[in-house]
Amino acid sequence: MRKVVNPKYQMHTKALDSLIENYKTQGEAFGNQDRNSLRLFKLEDKTLNVKSFKKPNLVNKVVYKFFRKSKAQRSFEYANKLKALSVGTPDPVAFYEKKDGLFFGESYYISEQLNDDITYRELTTDFTIPNYEAILRAFTKFTFNLHEKGINFLDHSPGNTLIKFNNGNYKFYLVDLNRMVFENMSLKKRIKNFAKLTIHKSMVEIMSDEYAKLINEDYNKVFNLMWQETQAFQESFHRRRRLKNSLKFWKK
């Protein structure tokens, strides 16, 4: 087993080892278990969130062994980089990798559990949330700050930003970190980064208005680009889903 533990948690290494070895029989299942498994574990006065990534296929067993960092390692390293850039994310604790014979097997990412008030997803389903527009504008400013720091969060989607109200000083925390690029952000890349967030035109209107102010651009230009990217993503998403359902049908 390969592991890297945050220096703050070095004294708990044996406990973390035991937690990984007993992952499937201990802890409390948390959240959506469709693609990857999440479980919560107690460690003294803290709660740890342990993500077990889906076992890779044969090709990726070779890729992750020899050519590319695992999702767990990327999550850990990106979390530390976000922290260094003063970007909110749950504190990284460790990552573990297990072999499968000569090849890559399973991987785990451990972080401190962060109790949020809502996620961005709730903003897409409940328009009666108090101070709704203020939260959405604050989120847009948070995204602008990511872009200014050269962070292209490729999984910038509704479930991947946790929000704490903090008496009106809204705080945002990124999760599901394994797909991220650190680069200079062109206007096209900045606007495209909003494409996965909502299907609602009213939300795009607010976000584009706030973002246009932040980058000192014409509102209509920003809105048109953001709405085009949103629609293009939705069309692509539903096209892939139809293809996937067709393949499932023919397999039957």
C-alpha positions, 0 to 999 in steps of 0.5 A: 500500500502507498500512502501520503499523510498530511503532517498534521495527521502523522500521529494518527497514521496507524488509525488511518491505516486501520480505517482504510483496511476496514473501510467496507465494514466500518464507518457510515455511508454518506451521500450518493454511492452510485459512482464512488463510495463515501463513508464517514469515520470518527477520529477523536473529536473530528469526523473524516470523510473517506472517498473510495474511488471506483475500481479502474478498468484494465486500461486505467489500471496500467495508466494509473500505475505507470503514466498518471497520478490516481484520482486520490493523489490528485484530490490530495495534492489539489486540496493542498494547492487550493489551501495555499491559494486561500481557496475553500476546500475541506482540509486534506488528511491523506491518500492511499493506493492499493495494488492489484497484482502488478497493477493499480488497484484501489485508491482512497482520499481522506479529508475532514468532513465539512458541515455545510448549510446548502450546496449550489445544487439547492440554488437550482431547485429552491428559489425561495432560499433567503437572500437567494440572489445575494448568495448567487452573486457571492458564488459568482464572485467566488468563481471569478476569484478562482479564475483570477488565481488561475484555477480551472475547476473542470467539475464546476457542477451543482454538487461540488460547491458547499456553502456556509451562510456565515451570517451573510459573509458567505463561504464556499468550499470545493469538493470532488477535486480530481479534475482541475487545471492551473492555467491562465484563464481566457474569457472563453474558458472563464465563461465555459466554466459556468456551463454545467451549473444550471439549466435556468436562464434566470440564474445565468442572467444573475451570474452573467450580470455579476461576472460582467461587472467583475471583469468590466465587460458588457453584460449582453456579451457575457450573458450571450456567451454564458447562455450559449455555453450552457445550452451547448453543454445541455445538448451534449449531455442529453445526446450522450445520455440518449446514446448510452440508453440506446447502447443499453437497449441493444445489449439487452 
